[in-house]
Amino acid sequence: MKVPLYTNSLIEETSPYLLQHAHNPVLWYALRDSVFKKAMAEDKLMVISIGYSACHWCHVMERECFDDEEVAMVMNDHYISVKVDKEERPDVDQQYMNAVRIITGNGGWPLNVVCLPDGRPIFGGTFFPKQQWIEILEKVNELYHSDKKRLESVAGDLANGVRNMDLIKEKSQGLDYLPKFLRLIVEPWKRKFDTQWGGTQSTPKFPMPSSIEFLLSYAYHMRDESVMKQVVLTLDRIWQGGIYDHIGGGFHRYSTDAQWFMPHFEKMLYDNALLAIVYMNGYQYTKDQKYKQVSVSTLEFLLNEFYMENNLFCCSMDADSAEGEGTFYLWTYNEIKSILDGDTDLFCDRYGVSRNGNVECNQNILSVAMSVEQLCAKYAMPPKQVLDKIELSLKKLSCFRSLREKPGIDTKQILSWNALAIKSFALASAVFDEPRYLVVAAECISQVEQSLMSNGKLLRARYAPGKEIAGMLDDYAFLIDAYIALYTVTFNFKYLDKAKKLVEVCLSDFYDEESGMFFYTSSDVVLPLGRRMDLVDGVTPSSNSSLARSLYYLSVALSNTAYKRIAVQMLSNMQNQMSGAGPFIANWGLLLINLTFAPAEVTLVGADAIALKHELDREYLPNVQFWGSTRPSDALIFRNRWKDGETSIYLCADNLCRSFTGSINDLKENALELRRCYVL
């Protein structure tokens, strides 16, 4: 075994990303209070470099810069250098990302920031080639020693700019519930729809699960066929593209083109957990078996590749393997021909494989190029025979691919992302009638409670005693949502009790009385640029929008009007920012739909409550909320409703309830008519 030439202090860390840099010649430190003290004591600037294990360009910059002795000499002589895993510390990442966006107008990873000894940024960017990085470091260091006052002024202005971003300072009054406001969100969005390839007109393209979920619900409630057509187009184009792994299941993080063809090859837990739900909803609405297949294959991918022995999920799969970026997923025509033989032509037609390759170096990315109907016509085969041949070919290629060296796995276990997976598996267990998925969800949340909770509070990650990271608002918000999902599947009220306890921690440690919003970090966390609020929805929902939706749900479940007041105030604070902001407020939009079209509340009480609800689990009913109990309960929502020997159905809205005399299937047939008129 080759002995490394260099070892720095990161060797003591547990994050796979930090450990990847433990043998750089750069004298890296992990982020702690002591590094700021060291920088001030030595009067040195700081380099704060932020990335994550699955990031391709992070690896490239490590090879070109941080593993280079010339670069290391400059950094070690003049800087205190700090490495940060953005997935462990998204609070730190977002502060410096905002600073870089102010400086350059854009951001990304790796994120490299030069700071004063107190952590205030003065310069930053993303990827830098070796010579450019050396020149920047030398010039900034020279300026620091020749004109410190100038850099102090720059740092002060930047810090003030960052502190005023992602912050709501006071409460807004009033909330517009009219459907016309929903149109103000969607109509400008329509003009940006990519009506050929789905999603919006942009490159690169991210799947944006919350956007798809919002547009599906909007189309359903507003009966907007054009939006529904766009949702279906988007779902189809994404799974047909190279961004979806047709052999192993699961989705890559984004595509670099508008056609969803050329992926950036890393796979993330959060993307796949959320997209499994989106395709689940698509299946519920359309009954298209392909959406079910995509959702199930995504969940199976997570079980096969991300599910760990301790019943938690790890966070990502690298874009790179030994042969380079994406090579694990690429195929030459000759490889495919040697494996498939007689079925080669049909398979290559299906997935756009050419003899010369559809990307560089004669390689091919698999993406659907011909429909089953087109293949049936070309090869004079019935659909079942075509589908059987495609399925068998994919299995053969899967076996062959399993012999290749897999991309690396970041085994870090992040609470918030595990919570997204718990929700996904819990809901899938009901929709797809798969008890195994419910076992996964229950075991995963049990392990979260055992290893990522301490004295009633959450830990974002924990590696060993003393090596742990405090929970942030997304950890709380997503776990509360996971508890709610488990309740809706099991009708076990203990999950709502646990959700309530976490809400109370959020109110005591994260809530801002002046604005009515929640900070991303708890009150005892001190950051160089102050606390921020996570407000804007992206690939994952913002923690504030997720928590607001959960508070609205729990306000009914727990008969807690205070929770609804907080949720409504949070949405009021955001409403002026929502018009025309489409993809960036999509999860907030789902709450607005709930408040505009008050959902029908169906309460099932009796031994057969779960069985009755299960009859509707395959239906898309976003305007119906189900509550249930299979035993007598003192919870206010079930009080005086238990009848021995029978299961009763109650239909409620705005705390007004009546017995429902029809069958559970009558609810399904009349679901659209159960919508209340919008609240004036």
C-alpha positions in Angstrom: 0.0 0.0 0.0 1.3 3.4 -1.0 2.1 5.7 1.9 0.7 9.2 1.4 3.3 12.0 1.1 1.1 14.4 3.0 -1.5 14.2 5.8 -3.3 17.2 7.2 -5.8 17.7 10.1 -8.8 16.5 8.0 -7.6 12.9 8.7 -9.3 13.3 12.1 -12.7 14.1 10.4 -15.5 11.7 9.4 -17.1 13.4 6.4 -16.1 11.5 3.2 -15.7 14.8 1.4 -13.3 16.1 4.0 -11.4 12.9 4.1 -10.9 13.1 0.3 -8.7 16.1 1.1 -6.9 14.7 4.1 -3.8 13.9 2.0 -3.5 17.2 0.1 -0.4 19.2 0.6 -2.6 22.1 1.6 -2.8 22.4 5.4 -6.6 22.1 5.6 -8.6 22.6 8.8 -12.2 21.7 9.5 -14.6 24.6 10.3 -14.4 25.3 14.0 -14.2 28.5 16.2 -10.6 27.7 16.7 -9.7 28.4 13.1 -10.9 31.9 13.2 -8.9 32.5 16.4 -5.8 31.0 14.7 -6.3 33.3 11.6 -6.6 36.4 13.9 -3.6 35.4 16.0 -1.4 34.9 12.9 -3.0 37.9 11.1 -3.7 35.7 8.0 -6.5 35.7 5.5 -8.6 32.6 5.2 -9.6 30.4 2.3 -13.0 28.8 2.9 -13.5 26.1 0.3 -16.9 24.4 0.2 -18.0 21.4 -1.8 -19.5 17.9 -1.6 -18.4 14.3 -2.3 -20.4 13.7 -5.5 -19.3 17.0 -7.1 -17.3 16.4 -10.3 -15.8 19.9 -10.5 -14.8 19.7 -6.8 -12.7 16.7 -7.7 -11.2 18.5 -10.7 -10.1 21.5 -8.6 -8.7 19.2 -6.0 -6.5 17.4 -8.6 -5.4 20.6 -10.4 -5.0 22.9 -7.4 -5.3 21.4 -3.9 -3.1 18.4 -4.7 -0.5 20.6 -6.2 2.6 21.5 -4.2 3.0 25.0 -5.8 -0.6 25.9 -4.9 -0.2 24.4 -1.5 2.9 26.6 -0.8 1.0 29.8 -1.5 -2.0 28.7 0.6 0.1 27.4 3.5 2.4 30.5 3.6 -0.3 33.1 3.5 -3.7 31.6 4.4 -5.5 29.6 7.0 -7.4 27.1 4.7 -10.7 25.6 5.7 -12.6 22.8 4.0 -16.4 22.6 4.5 -18.8 19.8 3.5 -21.8 21.8 2.2 -24.2 18.9 3.0 -23.1 18.9 6.6 -23.1 22.7 6.9 -25.7 24.2 4.5 -26.0 27.2 6.8 -22.3 28.1 6.2 -22.6 27.2 2.5 -25.5 29.5 1.9 -23.9 32.5 3.6 -20.8 32.3 1.4 -22.8 31.4 -1.7 -24.8 34.6 -1.2 -21.6 36.5 -1.0 -20.3 35.0 -4.2 -23.5 35.7 -6.0 -23.2 39.4 -4.9 -19.6 39.4 -6.2 -20.0 37.5 -9.5 -23.7 37.2 -10.2 -23.7 33.4 -10.0 -22.7 30.5 -7.9 -22.0 26.8 -7.7 -19.5 24.2 -6.4 -16.7 24.1 -5.6 -17.3 27.4 -3.8 -14.0 29.2 -2.9 -14.0 32.3 -0.8 -11.2 34.5 0.6 -12.1 36.0 3.9 -10.7 38.3 6.6 -9.6 36.5 9.7 -13.1 37.0 11.3 -14.7 35.1 8.4 -16.2 38.0 6.5 -15.7 37.5 2.7 -13.8 39.8 0.4 -13.5 37.7 -2.7 -15.0 34.5 -4.1 -15.9 32.3 -7.0 -16.4 28.7 -8.0 -13.9 26.7 -10.1 -10.5 28.2 -10.7 -7.7 26.7 -12.8 -4.3 26.4 -11.1 -2.5 29.5 -12.4 -5.5 31.8 -12.0 -6.0 30.5 -8.4 -2.3 31.2 -7.6 -2.5 34.7 -9.0 -5.7 35.5 -7.1 -4.3 34.3 -3.8 -1.0 36.3 -4.3 -2.8 39.5 -5.3 -5.4 39.4 -2.5 -2.7 38.6 0.1 -0.5 41.5 -1.2 -3.5 43.9 -1.0 -4.3 42.7 2.5 -0.9 43.8 3.8 -0.8 47.0 1.7 -4.3 48.3 2.0 -6.1 46.6 4.9 -8.6 49.4 5.3 -9.8 49.0 1.8 -10.5 45.3 2.3 -12.2 46.0 5.6 -14.6 48.3 3.7 -15.2 45.6 1.1 -15.9 43.1 3.8 -18.3 45.4 5.6 -20.3 46.1 2.5 -20.4 42.4 1.5 -21.4 41.3 5.0 -24.2 43.8 5.2 -25.4 42.7 1.8 -25.4 39.0 2.8 -27.2 39.8 6.1 -30.0 41.5 4.3 -30.5 38.5 1.9 -32.9 35.7 2.7 -34.5 37.6 5.5 -38.0 38.8 6.3 -37.9 41.5 8.9 -41.6 42.2 9.7 -45.0 40.7 9.3 -47.1 41.4 6.2 -50.8 42.0 6.7 -53.6 40.2 4.8 -53.6 37.2 2.5 -55.3 37.0 -0.9 -57.1 33.7 -1.2 -58.7 34.3 -4.6 -58.1 31.9 -7.4 -57.0 34.9 -9.5 -53.9 35.1 -7.4 -53.0 31.5 -8.3 -53.3 32.5 -11.9 -50.9 35.4 -11.3 -48.3 32.8 -10.3 -49.0 30.4 -13.2 -49.8 32.6 -16.2 -46.3 34.2 -16.4 -44.9 30.7 -15.8 -46.7 29.4 -18.8 -44.8 31.8 -21.0 -41.6 30.0 -19.9 -42.9 26.5 -20.4 -40.8 24.4 -22.8 -43.7 22.9 -24.8 -41.4 20.5 -26.7 -39.2 19.0 -23.9 -41.1 19.8 -20.8 -40.0 21.9 -17.8 -39.1 25.5 -18.4 -37.0 27.0 -21.2 -33.6 26.9 -19.6 -30.3 25.1 -19.5 -29.1 23.3 -17.5 -32.4 21.7 -16.5 -33.2 20.5 -13.0 -36.3 18.3 -12.5 -37.7 20.6 -9.7 -40.2 18.2 -8.0 -42.0 20.9 -6.1 -42.8 22.7 -9.3 -44.3 19.6 -10.9 -46.3 18.8 -7.8 -47.7 22.3 -7.6 -48.6 22.5 -11.3 -50.3 19.1 -11.1 -52.4 20.3 -8.1 -53.1 23.6 -9.8 -54.3 22.0 -13.0 -56.5 19.6 -11.0 -58.1 22.4 -8.9 -58.4 25.0 -11.6 -59.3 22.5 -14.3 -56.5 23.9 -16.5 -55.9 21.4 -19.3 -53.0 23.3 -20.8 -51.1 23.0 -17.5 -52.0 19.4 -17.1 -50.7 18.7 -20.6 -47.4 20.4 -19.6 -47.1 18.3 -16.5 -47.6 15.1 -18.4 -45.1 16.2 -21.0 -42.5 17.0 -18.4 -42.9 13.7 -16.6 -42.6 11.9 -19.9 -39.6 13.8 -21.2 -37.7 13.4 -17.9 -38.0 9.7 -17.6 -37.3 9.2 -21.3 -34.1 11.3 -21.2 -30.6 10.4 -20.2 -31.1 12.0 -16.8 -33.0 8.8 -15.8 -30.9 5.7 -15.4 -32.8 3.2 -17.6 -30.7 0.3 -16.4 -30.3 0.8 -12.7 -33.2 3.1 -11.9 -32.9 6.5 -10.2 -32.2 10.0 -11.5 -29.1 12.0 -12.0 -29.0 15.5 -10.5 -29.6 17.5 -13.6 -29.1 17.6 -17.4 -26.7 20.0 -19.1 -29.0 20.5 -22.1 -32.7 21.3 -22.7 -33.6 17.8 -23.8 -32.9 16.0 -20.5 -30.3 14.0 -22.5 -26.9 14.7 -21.1 -26.8 14.3 -17.4 -24.5 15.6 -14.7 -24.0 12.1 -13.4 -24.1 12.3 -9.6 -27.2 10.9 -8.0 -28.6 12.4 -4.8 -30.8 11.0 -2.1 -33.1 14.1 -2.0 -33.7 14.1 -5.8 -34.7 10.5 -5.9 -36.9 10.6 -2.8 -38.8 13.6 -4.2 -39.0 12.4 -7.8 -40.4 9.0 -6.6 -43.3 10.9 -5.0 -43.8 13.1 -8.1 -44.1 10.0 -10.4 -46.3 8.4 -7.7 -48.7 11.4 -8.0 -48.5 11.2 -11.8 -49.5 7.5 -11.6 -52.4 8.3 -9.3 -53.7 10.9 -11.7 -53.1 9.3 -15.1 -53.0 5.6 -14.1 -50.1 5.3 -16.5 -48.2 2.2 -15.5 -44.9 3.7 -16.8 -45.0 6.3 -14.0 -45.5 3.5 -11.5 -42.6 1.7 -12.9 -40.4 4.8 -12.7 -41.4 5.5 -9.2 -40.8 1.9 -8.0 -37.5 1.6 -9.8 -36.3 4.8 -8.2 -37.3 3.5 -4.7 -35.6 0.1 -5.5 -32.4 2.0 -6.6 -32.4 3.8 -3.2 -32.7 0.4 -1.4 -30.1 -1.2 -3.5 -27.5 1.5 -3.4 -28.2 4.0 -0.6 -29.8 2.0 2.2 -27.2 1.2 4.9 -27.0 -1.6 7.5 -28.2 0.7 10.2 -31.5 1.4 8.4 -30.5 4.9 7.3 -29.8 6.2 3.8 -26.5 7.6 2.7 -26.6 10.8 0.8 -25.1 10.5 -2.7 -23.4 8.6 -5.5 -20.4 10.2 -7.2 -20.4 11.4 -10.8 -17.0 10.0 -11.3 -15.6 6.4 -11.3 -12.1 5.1 -12.0 -12.3 5.8 -15.7 -13.7 9.3 -15.4 -17.0 11.2 -15.2 -20.1 9.2 -16.2 -18.2 6.3 -17.7 -20.1 3.8 -15.5 -23.3 4.7 -17.4 -21.9 4.9 -21.0 -21.9 2.2 -23.7 -20.3 1.6 -27.0 -22.3 0.0 -29.8 -20.0 -2.9 -29.9 -20.4 -3.5 -26.1 -24.1 -3.6 -26.5 -23.9 -5.9 -29.6 -21.7 -8.4 -27.8 -24.1 -8.6 -24.9 -27.5 -8.5 -26.7 -26.7 -10.2 -30.0 -30.0 -10.7 -31.9 -31.9 -8.0 -30.0 -29.3 -5.3 -30.6 -31.1 -3.5 -33.3 -34.4 -3.2 -31.5 -32.6 -2.1 -28.3 -30.5 0.5 -30.1 -33.5 1.9 -31.9 -35.3 2.2 -28.6 -32.5 4.0 -26.8 -30.9 6.1 -29.5 -27.7 4.1 -29.6 -25.5 4.7 -32.7 -22.4 2.9 -34.0 -20.4 6.1 -33.7 -21.9 7.1 -30.4 -24.3 9.8 -29.5 -21.7 11.5 -27.3 -17.9 11.8 -27.6 -15.4 8.9 -27.9 -18.0 6.6 -29.6 -19.9 6.4 -26.3 -23.7 6.3 -25.9 -26.1 7.6 -23.3 -29.3 5.7 -23.2 -32.4 7.8 -23.7 -35.8 6.8 -25.3 -35.7 7.5 -29.0 -38.5 5.4 -30.3 -41.8 4.5 -28.7 -43.1 1.0 -28.2 -45.7 1.6 -30.9 -43.0 2.6 -33.4 -41.0 -0.4 -32.5 -44.0 -2.7 -33.0 -44.6 -1.2 -36.4 -40.9 -1.5 -37.5 -40.3 -5.0 -36.2 -43.8 -6.4 -36.8 -44.1 -7.5 -33.2 -47.0 -7.2 -30.7 -46.4 -4.8 -27.8 -45.8 -7.5 -25.2 -43.0 -9.1 -27.2 -41.3 -5.7 -27.7 -41.6 -4.9 -24.0 -40.3 -8.3 -23.0 -37.3 -7.9 -25.3 -36.5 -4.4 -23.9 -36.8 -5.7 -20.3 -34.6 -8.7 -20.9 -32.0 -6.5 -22.7 -31.9 -4.0 -19.7 -31.4 -6.9 -17.3 -28.5 -8.3 -19.4 -26.8 -4.9 -19.5 -27.4 -4.5 -15.8 -25.6 -7.7 -15.1 -22.7 -6.6 -17.3 -22.6 -3.1 -15.8 -22.4 -4.6 -12.3 -18.9 -5.9 -13.2 -17.7 -2.3 -13.7 -16.2 -0.3 -10.9 -19.1 1.7 -9.3 -18.9 5.4 -8.7 -18.0 6.3 -5.1 -20.7 6.5 -2.4 -20.8 9.3 0.2 -21.9 7.3 3.2 -22.8 10.4 5.2 -26.3 10.2 6.6 -28.2 13.5 6.7 -31.3 13.6 8.7 -33.4 15.9 6.5 -32.7 13.8 3.4 -33.5 10.6 5.3 -36.8 12.3 6.3 -37.6 12.8 2.6 -36.9 9.1 1.9 -39.1 8.1 4.9 -42.0 10.1 3.4 -41.5 8.6 0.0 -41.4 5.0 1.1 -44.4 5.5 3.5 -46.6 7.0 0.8 -45.5 4.4 -1.7 -46.4 1.6 0.6 -50.0 2.7 0.4 -50.2 3.7 -3.3 -48.4 0.6 -4.6 -49.7 -1.7 -1.9 -46.2 -2.7 -0.9 -45.9 -3.5 2.9 -42.1 -3.8 2.5 -41.8 -0.1 1.9 -43.7 0.7 5.1 -41.2 -1.5 7.0 -38.4 0.5 5.5 -40.0 3.8 6.5 -40.8 2.7 10.0 -37.3 1.2 10.6 -35.6 4.3 9.2 -37.6 6.7 11.4 -36.9 4.5 14.4 -33.2 4.7 13.7 -33.4 8.5 13.3 -35.0 8.7 16.7 -32.3 6.5 18.2 -29.2 8.0 16.6 -30.1 11.5 15.4 -32.0 12.8 18.4 -30.6 14.0 21.7 -32.7 15.4 24.6 -35.6 16.1 22.3 -33.6 17.9 19.7 -32.3 16.8 16.3 -28.8 16.2 15.0 -28.3 16.8 11.3 -25.5 14.1 11.3 -23.7 12.1 14.0 -20.6 10.1 13.5 -19.5 9.4 17.0 -19.9 10.9 20.5 -18.6 14.4 20.2 -18.7 14.3 16.4 -22.1 15.6 15.6 -23.8 18.5 13.9 -26.9 20.3 15.4 -30.1 20.0 13.5 -31.2 22.8 11.2 -34.7 23.9 10.2 -34.9 21.6 7.2 -34.1 18.6 9.5 -37.0 19.5 11.7 -39.4 20.5 8.9 -38.8 17.4 6.7 -39.0 15.1 9.7 -42.3 16.6 10.8 -43.6 16.0 7.3 -42.3 12.4 7.4 -44.2 11.8 10.7 -47.4 13.2 9.0 -46.9 10.9 6.0 -46.5 7.9 8.3 -49.7 8.9 10.2 -51.7 9.1 6.9 -50.6 5.6 6.0 -51.0 4.0 9.5 -53.5 6.2 11.3 -51.2 5.8 14.3 -51.6 9.0 16.3 -48.2 8.7 18.0 -46.6 10.0 14.8 -48.6 13.3 15.1 -47.7 13.6 18.8 -44.0 13.3 17.8 -44.5 15.9 15.1 -46.1 18.2 17.6 -43.0 17.9 19.9 -40.7 18.9 17.1 -42.9 21.9 16.2 -42.6 23.1 19.8 -38.8 22.9 19.4 -39.0 24.9 16.2 -41.1 27.6 18.0 -38.7 27.8 20.9 -35.4 27.7 19.0 -36.0 28.9 15.5 -39.1 31.2 15.5 -38.7 34.9 14.9 -41.6 36.8 16.6 -41.0 40.0 14.6 -41.5 38.4 11.2 -43.5 35.3 12.0 -40.9 33.2 10.1 -38.3 30.7 11.2 -34.6 31.1 11.0 -32.6 28.3 9.4 -30.3 27.8 12.4 -31.3 27.6 16.1 -30.8 30.6 18.4 -27.6 29.1 19.9 -25.7 28.9 16.6 -23.3 31.8 15.9 -22.3 32.4 12.3 -19.9 35.0 10.8 -22.6 36.7 8.8 -25.6 36.2 11.1 -28.7 34.0 10.9 -30.7 33.6 7.7 -34.1 32.3 6.6 -34.6 29.5 4.1 -37.5 30.9 2.1 -37.1 30.1 -1.6 -38.1 26.7 -3.0 -35.7 24.9 -5.2 -35.0 21.3 -6.0 -36.0 20.7 -2.4 -38.8 22.7 -0.7 -37.6 25.5 1.5 -37.7 24.6 5.2 -40.1 27.5 5.9 -42.6 26.5 3.2 -42.4 22.8 4.3 -43.0 23.8 7.9 -45.9 26.1 7.0 -47.7 23.3 5.2 -47.2 20.9 8.1 -48.5 23.5 10.6 -51.6 23.9 8.5 -52.2 20.2 8.4 -51.5 19.8 12.2 -53.8 22.7 13.0 -56.7 20.5 11.9 -55.3 17.2 13.1 -54.5 18.6 16.6 -57.3 21.2 16.7 -54.7 23.8 17.2 -55.8 27.2 15.7 -52.5 28.8 16.7 -50.7 26.6 14.2 -53.0 27.8 11.4 -52.4 31.4 12.3 -48.7 30.9 12.1 -48.9 29.1 8.7 -51.2 31.8 7.3 -48.9 34.6 8.5 -45.9 32.9 6.9 -47.7 32.7 3.6 -48.8 36.3 3.9 -45.2 37.3 4.3 -44.3 35.6 1.0 -47.3 36.5 -1.1 -45.8 39.7 -2.6 -42.9 37.7 -3.8 -45.0 34.9 -5.4 -46.5 36.5 -8.5 -44.4 35.4 -11.4 -41.9 33.6 -9.3 -43.3 30.1 -10.2 -40.6 27.5 -9.6 -39.2 29.3 -6.7 -42.4 29.5 -4.6 -44.0 26.2 -5.7 -44.2 24.6 -2.3 -45.7 27.9 -0.9 -48.2 27.7 -3.8 -49.4 24.3 -2.6 -50.3 25.9 0.7 -52.1 28.7 -1.1 -54.1 26.1 -3.0 -55.1 24.5 0.3 -56.2 27.8 1.7 -58.0 28.8 -1.5 -59.8 25.6 -2.0 -60.4 24.4 1.6 -59.9 20.6 1.4 -62.6 18.2 2.4 -61.6 16.5 5.6 -62.6 12.9 5.7 -62.5 11.3 9.1 -62.7 7.5 9.4 -63.4 6.0 12.8 -63.6 2.2 13.4 -61.7 -1.0 13.0 -61.8 -0.9 9.2 -60.6 2.7 8.9 -57.3 1.9 7.2 -58.9 -0.7 4.9 -61.5 1.9 3.8 -58.8 4.5 3.1 -56.7 2.0 1.2 -59.5 1.8 -1.4 -58.6 5.4 -2.3 -54.9 5.2 -2.0 -54.4 4.8 -5.7 -56.4 7.9 -6.4 -55.1 11.5 -6.9 -57.1 13.4 -4.3 -55.1 16.5 -3.4 -58.2 18.3 -2.1 -59.1 15.6 0.4 -57.4 15.1 3.8 -57.9 11.8 5.6 -57.9 11.4 9.4 -58.5 8.1 11.0 -58.4 5.9 14.1 -58.8 2.2 14.4 -59.5 2.4 18.2 -61.4 4.7 20.6 -59.4 7.9 20.9 -59.4 11.0 23.2 -58.1 13.2 20.4 -60.5 16.0 19.8 -60.9 15.2 16.1 -62.2 11.7 17.0 -64.1 12.6 20.2 -67.6 11.0 20.5 -67.3 9.4 17.1 -66.5 5.8 18.0 -69.3 3.3 17.4 -68.8 -0.3 18.5 -68.9 -2.8 15.7 -68.9 -0.3 12.8 -66.6 2.1 10.9 -68.1 5.5 10.4 -67.2 8.2 7.8 -67.5 11.9 8.6 -67.1 14.7 6.1 -65.8 18.0 7.6 -64.7 21.4 6.5 -63.8 24.4 8.6 -64.7 22.5 11.8 -68.2 21.7 10.5 -68.8 18.0 10.3 -71.6 15.7 9.1 -71.9 11.9 8.8 -71.3 10.7 5.3 -73.9 8.0 4.4 -72.4 6.9 1.1 -69.6 4.5 0.5 -65.9 5.3 0.5 -66.0 5.0 -3.3 -68.7 7.6 -3.5 -66.1 10.0 -2.1 -63.8 9.0 -4.9 -66.4 9.5 -7.6 -67.3 12.9 -6.2 -63.9 14.1 -5.2 -63.9 17.2 -7.4 -67.3 18.2 -6.1 -66.1 18.0 -2.5 -64.0 21.2 -3.0 -65.3 24.1 -1.0 -65.8 27.4 -2.7 -62.8 29.6 -2.2 -62.6 31.4 1.1 -63.6 35.1 0.8 
